Amino acid sequence: MTLLAAAFALSLAAVPPSAQKPCEELKSEIAAKLDAKGVKNYLLEVVPAADIKDQTVVGSCDAGSKKITYKKDASPAKPTAPAPTPK
């Protein structure tokens, strides 16, 4: 049991503290920092780590299984109103 506990502790030490945070919490923290610096028209997205290609990664979360990407000169898509239901 002690060996297992030691192995678990070492595995947590290898992961940066930000990677252990829930993605939405870290995404909110990053957005707050960008907003405080006056950054406008950006998009932060949570993406599975395996799907990262040429995006700019600004954070890691869910024990490194997901990354938070940043895109400048973008804004999130605005939600559209649901289509009216026929009567």
TIMI-159551 format. One line per field, with one value per residue: residue number from 1; residue in three letters; x negated, y negated, z of N, C-alpha, C, O in turn. Coordinates in nm, 2 decimals. Layout:
BEGIN
lummar c(NUM,...) .
lumse c(ALA,...) .
nc1 c(X,...) .
nc2 c(Y,...) .
nc3 c(Z,...) .
cac1 c(X,...) .
cac2 c(Y,...) .
cac3 c(Z,...) .
cc1 c(X,...) .
cc2 c(Y,...) .
cc3 c(Z,...) .
oc1 c(X,...) .
oc2 c(Y,...) .
oc3 c(Z,...) .
This chain:
BEGIN
lummar c(1,2,3,4,5,6,7,8,9,10,11,12,13,14,15,16,17,18,19,20,21,22,23,24,25,26,27,28,29,30,31,32,33,34,35,36,37,38,39,40,41,42,43,44,45,46,47,48,49,50,51,52,53,54,55,56,57,58,59,60,61,62,63,64,65,66,67,68,69,70,71,72,73,74,75,76,77,78,79,80,81,82,83,84,85,86,87) .
lumse c(MET,THR,LEU,LEU,ALA,ALA,ALA,PHE,ALA,LEU,SER,LEU,ALA,ALA,VAL,PRO,PRO,SER,ALA,GLN,LYS,PRO,CYS,GLU,GLU,LEU,LYS,SER,GLU,ILE,ALA,ALA,LYS,LEU,ASP,ALA,LYS,GLY,VAL,LYS,ASN,TYR,LEU,LEU,GLU,VAL,VAL,PRO,ALA,ALA,ASP,ILE,LYS,ASP,GLN,THR,VAL,VAL,GLY,SER,CYS,ASP,ALA,GLY,SER,LYS,LYS,ILE,THR,TYR,LYS,LYS,ASP,ALA,SER,PRO,ALA,LYS,PRO,THR,ALA,PRO,ALA,PRO,THR,PRO,LYS) .
nc1 c(-0.08,-0.19,-0.38,-0.22,-0.09,-0.30,-0.38,-0.15,-0.16,-0.40,-0.32,-0.13,-0.29,-0.44,-0.26,-0.17,-0.04,0.18,0.27,0.42,0.65,1.00,1.13,1.31,1.28,1.00,1.01,1.17,1.01,0.79,0.92,1.00,0.75,0.67,0.87,0.81,0.58,0.66,0.71,0.90,1.16,1.11,1.08,1.12,1.08,1.16,0.99,0.94,0.63,0.51,0.61,0.48,0.33,0.21,0.28,0.26,0.16,0.27,0.31,0.34,0.54,0.76,0.59,0.40,0.52,0.67,0.64,0.63,0.70,0.60,0.72,0.67,0.84,1.10,1.43,1.65,1.91,2.23,2.51,2.79,3.13,3.38,3.55,3.88,4.15,4.37,4.73) .
nc2 c(0.12,-0.13,-0.16,-0.20,-0.43,-0.61,-0.60,-0.71,-0.97,-1.06,-1.06,-1.27,-1.48,-1.51,-1.62,-1.95,-2.19,-2.34,-2.17,-1.99,-2.11,-2.16,-2.20,-2.41,-2.59,-2.66,-2.78,-3.00,-3.14,-3.20,-3.36,-3.58,-3.69,-3.76,-3.95,-4.14,-4.24,-4.38,-4.25,-4.18,-4.03,-3.74,-3.38,-3.11,-2.77,-2.44,-2.15,-1.81,-1.67,-1.51,-1.60,-1.84,-2.05,-2.29,-2.48,-2.75,-2.67,-2.75,-2.65,-2.36,-2.09,-1.88,-1.67,-1.68,-1.57,-1.73,-2.04,-2.39,-2.62,-2.91,-3.17,-3.45,-3.76,-3.66,-3.57,-3.41,-3.20,-3.33,-3.24,-3.10,-3.17,-2.92,-2.74,-2.83,-2.63,-2.44,-2.50) .
nc3 c(0.00,0.08,-0.12,-0.34,-0.27,-0.27,-0.54,-0.66,-0.55,-0.67,-0.93,-0.93,-0.88,-1.11,-1.28,-1.38,-1.15,-1.27,-1.46,-1.31,-1.25,-1.30,-1.63,-1.70,-1.49,-1.50,-1.76,-1.71,-1.54,-1.70,-1.90,-1.74,-1.68,-1.94,-2.00,-1.81,-1.90,-2.11,-2.35,-2.64,-2.84,-2.86,-2.85,-2.64,-2.62,-2.50,-2.57,-2.66,-2.58,-2.77,-3.01,-3.07,-3.30,-3.48,-3.30,-3.06,-2.75,-2.42,-2.18,-1.96,-1.86,-1.66,-1.57,-1.78,-2.00,-2.16,-2.34,-2.33,-2.57,-2.75,-2.96,-3.14,-3.24,-3.27,-3.18,-2.96,-3.11,-3.14,-2.96,-3.13,-3.17,-3.09,-3.35,-3.44,-3.33,-3.53,-3.53) .
cac1 c(0.00,-0.28,-0.44,-0.11,-0.06,-0.42,-0.37,-0.04,-0.21,-0.49,-0.24,-0.07,-0.40,-0.48,-0.16,-0.17,0.09,0.29,0.33,0.50,0.77,1.11,1.10,1.38,1.22,0.88,1.05,1.22,0.89,0.72,1.00,0.99,0.62,0.67,0.95,0.74,0.47,0.73,0.72,1.04,1.19,1.03,1.16,1.06,1.15,1.11,0.97,0.87,0.49,0.48,0.66,0.40,0.25,0.13,0.34,0.18,0.20,0.24,0.33,0.36,0.64,0.80,0.46,0.32,0.59,0.73,0.57,0.70,0.63,0.63,0.73,0.69,0.92,1.21,1.52,1.74,2.03,2.34,2.62,2.90,3.26,3.43,3.65,4.02,4.22,4.50,4.85) .
cac2 c(0.00,-0.24,-0.18,-0.25,-0.57,-0.68,-0.61,-0.81,-1.10,-1.10,-1.09,-1.40,-1.58,-1.52,-1.70,-2.08,-2.22,-2.39,-2.05,-1.92,-2.19,-2.14,-2.28,-2.54,-2.68,-2.72,-2.86,-3.12,-3.22,-3.26,-3.47,-3.69,-3.75,-3.83,-4.06,-4.24,-4.30,-4.45,-4.17,-4.17,-3.94,-3.62,-3.26,-3.01,-2.64,-2.32,-2.06,-1.69,-1.68,-1.43,-1.68,-1.96,-2.05,-2.41,-2.58,-2.80,-2.62,-2.84,-2.58,-2.22,-2.06,-1.74,-1.59,-1.68,-1.50,-1.83,-2.16,-2.51,-2.68,-3.05,-3.22,-3.59,-3.81,-3.58,-3.57,-3.29,-3.21,-3.37,-3.14,-3.14,-3.14,-2.80,-2.76,-2.82,-2.50,-2.46,-2.47) .
cac3 c(0.00,0.08,-0.25,-0.43,-0.23,-0.32,-0.69,-0.69,-0.51,-0.77,-1.06,-0.92,-0.88,-1.25,-1.35,-1.33,-1.08,-1.35,-1.53,-1.23,-1.23,-1.40,-1.75,-1.70,-1.39,-1.56,-1.87,-1.65,-1.48,-1.82,-1.96,-1.65,-1.70,-2.07,-1.99,-1.72,-1.98,-2.22,-2.47,-2.69,-2.95,-2.85,-2.82,-2.56,-2.63,-2.44,-2.68,-2.62,-2.61,-2.89,-3.12,-3.09,-3.42,-3.48,-3.21,-2.95,-2.62,-2.31,-2.05,-1.96,-1.76,-1.65,-1.56,-1.90,-2.11,-2.24,-2.35,-2.35,-2.68,-2.77,-3.09,-3.14,-3.34,-3.28,-3.07,-2.96,-3.18,-3.06,-2.97,-3.21,-3.11,-3.14,-3.45,-3.38,-3.35,-3.60,-3.45) .
cc1 c(-0.09,-0.34,-0.34,-0.09,-0.18,-0.41,-0.26,-0.09,-0.31,-0.42,-0.18,-0.18,-0.45,-0.39,-0.16,-0.04,0.20,0.35,0.42,0.64,0.88,1.10,1.18,1.33,1.09,0.91,1.09,1.11,0.81,0.79,1.00,0.86,0.61,0.75,0.88,0.63,0.53,0.74,0.87,1.04,1.10,1.13,1.07,1.14,1.08,1.11,0.90,0.72,0.45,0.52,0.58,0.32,0.16,0.19,0.23,0.24,0.17,0.27,0.35,0.45,0.68,0.68,0.39,0.40,0.65,0.64,0.66,0.63,0.68,0.62,0.76,0.78,1.04,1.31,1.61,1.86,2.15,2.45,2.73,3.03,3.31,3.54,3.79,4.08,4.35,4.62,4.95) .
cc2 c(-0.13,-0.27,-0.24,-0.40,-0.66,-0.70,-0.71,-0.95,-1.15,-1.13,-1.23,-1.51,-1.60,-1.61,-1.84,-2.11,-2.26,-2.27,-1.97,-1.99,-2.14,-2.24,-2.42,-2.64,-2.74,-2.81,-3.00,-3.21,-3.28,-3.37,-3.59,-3.76,-3.82,-3.95,-4.17,-4.31,-4.38,-4.38,-4.16,-4.07,-3.82,-3.50,-3.16,-2.88,-2.53,-2.21,-1.93,-1.71,-1.62,-1.51,-1.81,-1.95,-2.18,-2.52,-2.63,-2.75,-2.71,-2.78,-2.43,-2.18,-1.92,-1.64,-1.57,-1.62,-1.60,-1.96,-2.28,-2.59,-2.83,-3.09,-3.37,-3.64,-3.72,-3.60,-3.45,-3.31,-3.24,-3.27,-3.19,-3.09,-3.01,-2.83,-2.75,-2.68,-2.52,-2.43,-2.40) .
cc3 c(0.00,-0.05,-0.35,-0.40,-0.28,-0.47,-0.73,-0.66,-0.62,-0.90,-1.05,-0.93,-1.02,-1.33,-1.30,-1.26,-1.16,-1.43,-1.45,-1.21,-1.33,-1.51,-1.74,-1.60,-1.44,-1.67,-1.82,-1.60,-1.60,-1.88,-1.87,-1.67,-1.83,-2.07,-1.91,-1.80,-2.10,-2.35,-2.51,-2.81,-2.96,-2.83,-2.75,-2.58,-2.56,-2.55,-2.62,-2.67,-2.74,-3.02,-3.15,-3.21,-3.42,-3.39,-3.11,-2.82,-2.51,-2.18,-2.07,-1.84,-1.76,-1.66,-1.70,-2.02,-2.20,-2.23,-2.37,-2.46,-2.69,-2.91,-3.08,-3.25,-3.37,-3.16,-3.07,-3.04,-3.09,-3.07,-3.05,-3.14,-3.17,-3.25,-3.39,-3.42,-3.43,-3.51,-3.53) .
oc1 c(-0.06,-0.36,-0.38,-0.07,-0.16,-0.45,-0.28,-0.07,-0.31,-0.46,-0.17,-0.15,-0.50,-0.42,-0.15,0.07,0.32,0.47,0.50,0.73,0.85,1.06,1.12,1.33,1.08,0.85,1.06,1.11,0.77,0.73,0.99,0.85,0.56,0.71,0.90,0.60,0.46,0.77,0.96,0.94,1.02,1.24,0.97,1.27,0.96,1.21,0.81,0.69,0.36,0.47,0.61,0.25,0.05,0.15,0.13,0.35,0.05,0.25,0.39,0.43,0.64,0.68,0.33,0.35,0.69,0.56,0.77,0.51,0.79,0.53,0.86,0.80,1.08,1.26,1.63,1.92,2.16,2.48,2.77,3.03,3.29,3.61,3.81,4.05,4.42,4.61,5.06) .
oc2 c(-0.22,-0.38,-0.33,-0.48,-0.77,-0.81,-0.79,-1.04,-1.27,-1.22,-1.30,-1.62,-1.71,-1.65,-1.86,-2.05,-2.22,-2.28,-1.89,-1.93,-2.09,-2.35,-2.52,-2.76,-2.86,-2.92,-3.10,-3.33,-3.39,-3.47,-3.70,-3.89,-3.93,-4.06,-4.29,-4.42,-4.43,-4.44,-4.13,-4.04,-3.80,-3.52,-3.13,-2.89,-2.53,-2.18,-1.95,-1.75,-1.67,-1.48,-1.88,-1.85,-2.18,-2.64,-2.56,-2.79,-2.75,-2.84,-2.39,-2.24,-1.84,-1.55,-1.47,-1.62,-1.57,-1.98,-2.26,-2.62,-2.86,-3.05,-3.41,-3.56,-3.70,-3.66,-3.40,-3.42,-3.19,-3.22,-3.30,-3.00,-2.98,-2.93,-2.66,-2.63,-2.61,-2.34,-2.37) .
oc3 c(-0.07,-0.09,-0.43,-0.49,-0.33,-0.52,-0.82,-0.74,-0.66,-0.97,-1.15,-0.98,-1.05,-1.43,-1.18,-1.29,-1.13,-1.46,-1.50,-1.15,-1.44,-1.49,-1.77,-1.62,-1.43,-1.69,-1.88,-1.62,-1.59,-1.92,-1.92,-1.67,-1.84,-2.12,-1.95,-1.77,-2.18,-2.46,-2.43,-2.87,-3.05,-2.78,-2.80,-2.56,-2.55,-2.61,-2.54,-2.78,-2.81,-3.13,-3.24,-3.23,-3.36,-3.41,-3.08,-2.78,-2.49,-2.07,-2.18,-1.73,-1.85,-1.74,-1.73,-2.13,-2.31,-2.14,-2.43,-2.45,-2.65,-2.99,-3.02,-3.35,-3.49,-3.06,-3.18,-3.05,-2.98,-3.18,-3.05,-3.06,-3.29,-3.24,-3.30,-3.53,-3.39,-3.43,-3.48) .
